[in-house]
Protein backbone atom coordinates (compact mmCIF):
# COMPACT_ATOMS: atom_id res chain seq x y z
CA UNK A 1 0.00 0.00 0.00
CA UNK A 2 1.01 3.61 -0.52
CA UNK A 3 1.13 6.00 2.42
CA UNK A 4 1.95 9.72 2.49
CA UNK A 5 3.04 11.93 5.37
CA UNK A 6 2.22 15.62 4.90
CA UNK A 7 2.14 18.72 7.07
CA UNK A 8 3.53 22.20 7.37
CA UNK A 9 7.26 22.74 7.58
CA UNK A 10 8.57 21.97 11.03
CA UNK A 11 5.52 19.93 12.06
CA UNK A 12 7.59 16.78 12.48
CA UNK A 13 6.29 14.86 9.46
CA UNK A 14 9.76 13.55 8.54
CA UNK A 15 10.31 12.36 12.10
CA UNK A 16 6.89 10.67 12.20
CA UNK A 17 7.33 9.08 8.79
CA UNK A 18 10.75 7.73 9.79
CA UNK A 19 9.30 6.26 12.99
CA UNK A 20 6.52 4.63 11.02
CA UNK A 21 9.05 3.19 8.56
CA UNK A 22 11.08 1.78 11.46
CA UNK A 23 7.91 0.33 12.96
CA UNK A 24 7.05 -1.46 9.70
CA UNK A 25 10.59 -2.77 9.29
CA UNK A 26 10.53 -4.12 12.86
CA UNK A 27 7.37 -6.02 11.91
CA UNK A 28 9.20 -7.62 9.00
CA UNK A 29 7.25 -5.78 6.30
CA UNK A 30 8.88 -4.89 2.96
CA UNK A 31 9.17 -1.10 2.79
CA UNK A 32 10.19 1.42 0.15
CA UNK A 33 10.79 4.81 1.79
CA UNK A 34 10.70 7.84 -0.52
CA UNK A 35 12.00 11.27 0.41
CA UNK A 36 9.94 13.62 -1.76
CA UNK A 37 10.50 16.76 0.33
CA UNK A 38 12.56 19.66 -0.98
CA UNK A 39 14.45 19.44 2.33
CA UNK A 40 15.99 15.98 2.12
CA UNK A 41 16.10 14.72 5.71
CA UNK A 42 14.48 11.28 5.63
CA UNK A 43 17.76 9.40 5.17
CA UNK A 44 19.28 11.05 8.23
CA UNK A 45 16.09 10.42 10.21
CA UNK A 46 16.51 6.74 9.33
CA UNK A 47 20.00 6.76 10.81
CA UNK A 48 22.26 7.51 7.85
CA UNK A 49 25.02 10.03 8.35
CA UNK A 50 24.93 13.15 6.21
CA UNK A 51 27.37 11.84 3.59
CA UNK A 52 25.56 8.52 3.20
CA UNK A 53 22.20 10.25 2.89
CA UNK A 54 23.58 12.64 0.28
CA UNK A 55 24.96 9.68 -1.68
CA UNK A 56 21.49 8.26 -2.40
CA UNK A 57 21.11 8.83 -6.18
CA UNK A 58 18.50 11.51 -6.93
CA UNK A 59 15.50 10.18 -8.83
CA UNK A 60 15.13 13.47 -10.69
CA UNK A 61 18.53 12.94 -12.31
CA UNK A 62 17.49 9.47 -13.49
CA UNK A 63 14.25 10.55 -15.15
CA UNK A 64 15.33 9.49 -18.69
CA UNK A 65 16.19 6.00 -17.42
CA UNK A 66 12.93 5.78 -15.47
CA UNK A 67 10.89 6.79 -18.50
CA UNK A 68 12.70 4.40 -20.81
CA UNK A 69 12.15 1.46 -18.47
CA UNK A 70 8.49 2.17 -17.72
CA UNK A 71 7.60 2.81 -21.35
CA UNK A 72 8.45 -0.79 -22.22
CA UNK A 73 6.79 -1.71 -25.52
CA UNK A 74 3.68 0.43 -25.01
CA UNK A 75 2.64 1.28 -28.60
CA UNK A 76 0.80 4.41 -27.46
CA UNK A 77 4.03 6.09 -26.34
CA UNK A 78 6.21 7.03 -29.30
CA UNK A 79 9.34 7.62 -27.23
CA UNK A 80 10.54 8.06 -23.68
CA UNK A 81 10.92 11.76 -24.42
CA UNK A 82 7.16 11.97 -25.02
CA UNK A 83 6.41 10.81 -21.47
CA UNK A 84 5.57 13.35 -18.78
CA UNK A 85 5.20 12.92 -15.01
CA UNK A 86 1.52 11.93 -15.34
CA UNK A 87 1.83 9.44 -18.21
CA UNK A 88 -0.29 6.43 -17.24
CA UNK A 89 0.61 2.80 -17.93
CA UNK A 90 -1.09 0.75 -20.58
CA UNK A 91 -0.62 -2.48 -22.47
CA UNK A 92 3.10 -2.98 -23.04
CA UNK A 93 4.20 -0.74 -20.15
CA UNK A 94 6.53 -2.08 -17.52
CA UNK A 95 5.16 -1.98 -14.00
CA UNK A 96 7.15 -1.81 -10.79
CA UNK A 97 6.66 -4.02 -7.78
CA UNK A 98 7.91 -3.45 -4.26
CA UNK A 99 9.80 -6.73 -4.08
CA UNK A 100 11.80 -7.06 -7.27
CA UNK A 101 15.03 -6.07 -8.96
CA UNK A 102 14.76 -3.67 -11.86
CA UNK A 103 16.85 -0.91 -13.52
CA UNK A 104 14.93 1.85 -11.73
CA UNK A 105 15.74 0.51 -8.27
CA UNK A 106 19.30 -0.29 -9.32
CA UNK A 107 19.82 3.33 -10.35
CA UNK A 108 17.85 5.12 -7.64
CA UNK A 109 17.33 2.93 -4.57
CA UNK A 110 19.70 2.06 -1.75
CA UNK A 111 19.22 -0.30 1.21
CA UNK A 112 19.18 1.15 4.72
CA UNK A 113 19.83 -1.22 7.58
CA UNK A 114 17.77 -0.55 10.71
CA UNK A 115 17.77 -2.17 14.16
CA UNK A 116 15.21 -4.80 13.26
CA UNK A 117 15.30 -4.99 9.50
CA UNK A 118 16.13 -3.27 6.24
CA UNK A 119 14.24 -0.81 4.06
CA UNK A 120 14.79 0.56 0.58
CA UNK A 121 15.37 4.31 0.39
CA UNK A 122 14.72 6.48 -2.66
CA UNK A 123 14.98 10.27 -2.86
CA UNK A 124 13.99 12.96 -5.32
CA UNK A 125 17.22 14.80 -4.64
CA UNK A 126 17.74 18.35 -3.39
CA UNK A 127 17.85 21.57 -5.34
CA UNK A 128 21.24 22.12 -6.89
CA UNK A 129 22.96 25.35 -7.87
CA UNK A 130 22.09 24.69 -11.52
CA UNK A 131 18.39 24.47 -10.60
CA UNK A 132 18.18 27.90 -9.00
CA UNK A 133 16.11 30.31 -11.03
CA UNK A 134 15.46 27.87 -13.87
CA UNK A 135 13.62 24.87 -12.40
CA UNK A 136 10.84 24.14 -9.95
CA UNK A 137 10.89 21.33 -7.44
CA UNK A 138 7.91 19.64 -9.08
CA UNK A 139 10.17 18.67 -11.97
CA UNK A 140 12.06 16.45 -9.52
CA UNK A 141 8.97 15.11 -7.75
CA UNK A 142 7.65 14.15 -11.19
CA UNK A 143 9.96 11.13 -11.12
CA UNK A 144 8.21 9.93 -7.96
CA UNK A 145 4.77 10.47 -9.48
CA UNK A 146 5.69 8.52 -12.61
CA UNK A 147 6.94 5.60 -10.52
CA UNK A 148 3.83 5.62 -8.31
CA UNK A 149 1.64 5.57 -11.41
CA UNK A 150 3.41 2.41 -12.57
CA UNK A 151 3.71 0.70 -9.18
CA UNK A 152 1.62 -2.35 -8.37
CA UNK A 153 1.69 -2.83 -4.62
CA UNK A 154 0.13 -5.47 -2.42
CA UNK A 155 -1.59 -5.46 0.93
CA UNK A 156 1.51 -6.64 2.79
CA UNK A 157 3.89 -4.18 1.10
CA UNK A 158 4.45 -0.55 2.01
CA UNK A 159 5.56 2.51 0.10
CA UNK A 160 5.93 5.43 2.52
CA UNK A 161 6.46 8.89 1.03
CA UNK A 162 7.63 11.90 3.02
CA UNK A 163 5.94 14.62 0.97
CA UNK A 164 6.94 18.22 0.44
CA UNK A 165 5.65 20.59 3.12
CA UNK A 166 2.32 22.37 3.02
CA UNK A 167 -0.10 21.89 0.14
CA UNK A 168 2.53 21.84 -2.62
CA UNK A 169 1.64 18.25 -3.51
CA UNK A 170 -1.58 19.56 -5.07
CA UNK A 171 0.48 20.96 -7.95
CA UNK A 172 0.09 17.50 -9.50
CA UNK A 173 -2.15 14.47 -9.14
CA UNK A 174 0.28 12.73 -6.81
CA UNK A 175 -1.94 13.44 -3.80
CA UNK A 176 -4.42 10.86 -5.17
CA UNK A 177 -1.81 8.06 -5.34
CA UNK A 178 -2.07 7.07 -1.68
CA UNK A 179 -4.29 4.69 0.22
CA UNK A 180 -3.80 6.79 3.34
CA UNK A 181 -2.50 10.30 3.93
CA UNK A 182 -1.34 11.12 7.44
CA UNK A 183 -1.27 14.85 8.08
CA UNK A 184 1.03 15.78 10.96
CA UNK A 185 -0.28 18.79 12.84
CA UNK A 186 0.92 20.70 15.87
CA UNK A 187 -1.71 21.97 18.34
CA UNK A 188 -1.58 25.55 17.03
CA UNK A 189 -3.61 27.61 14.58
CA UNK A 190 -0.79 27.43 12.05
CA UNK A 191 -0.51 23.73 12.69
CA UNK A 192 -4.09 23.03 11.66
CA UNK A 193 -4.23 25.54 8.80
CA UNK A 194 -2.57 23.08 6.42
CA UNK A 195 -5.15 20.48 7.47
CA UNK A 196 -8.02 22.73 6.45
CA UNK A 197 -6.38 23.51 3.12
CA UNK A 198 -5.59 19.86 2.44
CA UNK A 199 -9.07 18.75 3.43
CA UNK A 200 -10.67 21.26 1.08
CA UNK A 201 -8.46 20.43 -1.91
CA UNK A 202 -8.82 16.67 -1.42
CA UNK A 203 -12.57 16.70 -0.84
CA UNK A 204 -13.59 15.82 -4.40
CA UNK A 205 -11.02 13.08 -4.92
CA UNK A 206 -11.81 10.58 -2.19
CA UNK A 207 -8.49 11.09 -0.42
CA UNK A 208 -8.33 9.18 2.87
CA UNK A 209 -6.94 11.70 5.37
CA UNK A 210 -6.23 11.29 9.08
CA UNK A 211 -4.46 13.69 11.43
CA UNK A 212 -1.53 12.79 13.68
CA UNK A 213 -1.20 15.35 16.46
CA UNK A 214 2.46 16.02 17.20
CA UNK A 215 4.26 17.91 19.97
CA UNK A 216 1.22 17.45 22.19
CA UNK A 217 1.93 18.33 25.81
CA UNK A 218 -1.35 17.66 27.60
CA UNK A 219 -5.10 17.37 27.56
CA UNK A 220 -5.61 20.97 26.49
CA UNK A 221 -3.59 20.35 23.31
CA UNK A 222 -5.64 17.24 22.56
CA UNK A 223 -8.89 19.16 23.09
CA UNK A 224 -7.68 21.93 20.78
CA UNK A 225 -6.87 19.48 17.99
CA UNK A 226 -10.15 17.62 18.46
CA UNK A 227 -12.08 20.87 18.25
CA UNK A 228 -10.23 21.90 15.08
CA UNK A 229 -10.12 18.62 13.11
CA UNK A 230 -12.87 16.56 14.69
CA UNK A 231 -12.93 12.83 14.06
CA UNK A 232 -10.03 13.09 11.60
CA UNK A 233 -7.73 13.17 14.63
CA UNK A 234 -6.35 9.64 14.83
CA UNK A 235 -3.57 9.70 17.45
CA UNK A 236 -1.40 12.20 19.29
CA UNK A 237 2.23 12.00 20.31
CA UNK A 238 4.35 14.22 22.50
CA UNK A 239 7.96 14.61 23.55
CA UNK A 240 10.09 11.54 22.87
CA UNK A 241 13.39 10.89 24.61
CA UNK A 242 14.15 8.34 21.90
CA UNK A 243 13.67 10.92 19.13
CA UNK A 244 15.73 13.51 21.01
CA UNK A 245 18.62 11.06 21.36
CA UNK A 246 18.39 10.15 17.68
CA UNK A 247 18.45 13.81 16.65
CA UNK A 248 21.59 14.28 18.74
CA UNK A 249 23.27 11.45 16.86
CA UNK A 250 23.08 9.16 19.87
CA UNK A 251 20.46 6.62 18.78
CA UNK A 252 19.28 3.88 21.09
CA UNK A 253 17.63 0.60 19.95
CA UNK A 254 14.20 1.16 18.43
CA UNK A 255 12.77 -1.30 20.93
CA UNK A 256 13.33 1.38 23.59
CA UNK A 257 10.81 3.74 21.99
CA UNK A 258 8.13 4.57 24.57
CA UNK A 259 5.20 2.16 24.67
CA UNK A 260 2.65 4.93 24.02
CA UNK A 261 4.48 5.89 20.83
CA UNK A 262 4.67 2.26 19.73
CA UNK A 263 0.91 1.93 20.20
CA UNK A 264 0.37 5.07 18.14
CA UNK A 265 2.47 3.66 15.30
CA UNK A 266 0.50 0.43 15.48
CA UNK A 267 -2.71 2.41 15.10
CA UNK A 268 -1.33 4.12 12.00
CA UNK A 269 -0.57 0.73 10.47
CA UNK A 270 -4.01 -0.66 11.28
CA UNK A 271 -5.74 2.30 9.65
CA UNK A 272 -3.49 2.18 6.59
CA UNK A 273 -4.06 -1.55 6.17
CA UNK A 274 -7.82 -1.10 6.31
CA UNK A 275 -7.67 1.69 3.74
CA UNK A 276 -5.77 -0.46 1.24
CA UNK A 277 -8.45 -3.14 1.34
CA UNK A 278 -11.03 -0.60 0.22
CA UNK A 279 -8.94 0.61 -2.74
CA UNK A 280 -10.98 0.98 -5.93
CA UNK A 281 -8.49 0.15 -8.69
CA UNK A 282 -10.77 1.49 -11.41
CA UNK A 283 -11.13 4.84 -9.65
CA UNK A 284 -7.40 4.84 -8.94
CA UNK A 285 -6.66 4.43 -12.67
CA UNK A 286 -9.34 6.92 -13.69
CA UNK A 287 -7.88 9.64 -11.48
CA UNK A 288 -4.45 8.98 -12.94
CA UNK A 289 -5.84 9.52 -16.44
CA UNK A 290 -7.81 12.58 -15.33
CA UNK A 291 -4.69 14.41 -14.18
CA UNK A 292 -2.73 13.27 -17.22
CA UNK A 293 -5.28 14.80 -19.55
CA UNK A 294 -5.31 18.02 -17.53
CA UNK A 295 -1.52 18.29 -17.63
CA UNK A 296 -1.45 17.42 -21.32
CA UNK A 297 -3.84 20.22 -22.18
CA UNK A 298 -2.23 22.73 -19.81
CA UNK A 299 1.41 22.33 -20.84
CA UNK A 300 2.36 18.79 -21.86
CA UNK A 301 1.19 18.85 -25.47
CA UNK A 302 3.03 22.09 -26.14
CA UNK A 303 6.16 20.89 -24.32
CA UNK A 304 6.42 17.57 -26.18
CA UNK A 305 4.82 18.51 -29.50
CA UNK A 306 2.60 15.46 -29.08
CA UNK A 307 -1.08 14.83 -28.39
CA UNK A 308 -0.55 13.19 -25.02
CA UNK A 309 -4.21 12.17 -24.76
CA UNK A 310 -3.30 9.43 -27.23
CA UNK A 311 -1.13 7.83 -24.51
CA UNK A 312 -4.25 6.77 -22.61
CA UNK A 313 -5.14 3.11 -23.06
CA UNK A 314 -8.95 3.23 -22.64
CA UNK A 315 -9.27 -0.45 -21.72
CA UNK A 316 -6.48 -0.57 -19.17
CA UNK A 317 -7.10 -0.76 -15.43
CA UNK A 318 -4.16 -1.03 -13.06
CA UNK A 319 -4.60 -3.78 -10.48
CA UNK A 320 -2.61 -6.08 -8.27
CA UNK A 321 -2.74 -9.15 -10.50
CA UNK A 322 -1.18 -7.56 -13.59
CA UNK A 323 2.51 -8.31 -13.13
CA UNK A 324 3.60 -11.90 -13.56
CA UNK A 325 7.35 -11.44 -13.74
CA UNK A 326 9.98 -8.99 -12.61
CA UNK A 327 9.83 -5.86 -14.73
CA UNK A 328 8.07 -7.56 -17.64
CA UNK A 329 5.89 -5.47 -19.95
CA UNK A 330 2.17 -5.82 -19.39
CA UNK A 331 0.74 -8.15 -21.99
CA UNK A 332 -2.82 -8.55 -23.10
CA UNK A 333 -5.05 -8.85 -20.09
CA UNK A 334 -6.27 -12.33 -19.39
CA UNK A 335 -9.94 -13.08 -19.02
CA UNK A 336 -11.02 -12.15 -15.52
CA UNK A 337 -7.85 -10.12 -14.83
CA UNK A 338 -9.65 -6.78 -14.72
CA UNK A 339 -11.72 -6.22 -11.57
CA UNK A 340 -15.45 -6.68 -11.98
CA UNK A 341 -17.23 -3.50 -12.99
CA UNK A 342 -14.15 -1.91 -14.60
CA UNK A 343 -14.93 0.52 -17.38
CA UNK A 344 -12.96 2.87 -19.59
CA UNK A 345 -10.10 4.51 -17.76
CA UNK A 346 -10.37 7.58 -20.00
CA UNK A 347 -13.12 9.04 -17.84
CA UNK A 348 -12.28 11.61 -15.19
CA UNK A 349 -13.71 12.16 -11.74
Buried (B, 14 or more C-beta within 10 A) or exposed (E): BBBBBBBBEEBBBBBBBBBBBBBBBBBEBBBBBBBBBBEBBBBBBBBBEEEBBBEBBBBBBBBEBBBBBBBBEBEBBBEBBBBBBBBBBBBBBBBBBBEBEBBBBEBBBBEBEBBBBEBBBBBBBBBEEEBEEEEEBBBBBBBBBBBBBBBBBBEEBBBBBBBBBBBBBBEBBBBBBBBBBBBBBBBBEEBBBBBEBBBEBBEEBEBBBBBBBBBBEEEEBBEBBBEBBEEBBBBBBBEBEBBEEBEEEEBEEBEEBBEEBBEBBEBBBEBBBEBBEEBEBBBBBBBBBBBBBBBBEEEBBEEBEBEBBEBBBEBBBBBBBBBEEEBBBBEEBEEEEBBEEBEBBBBEE
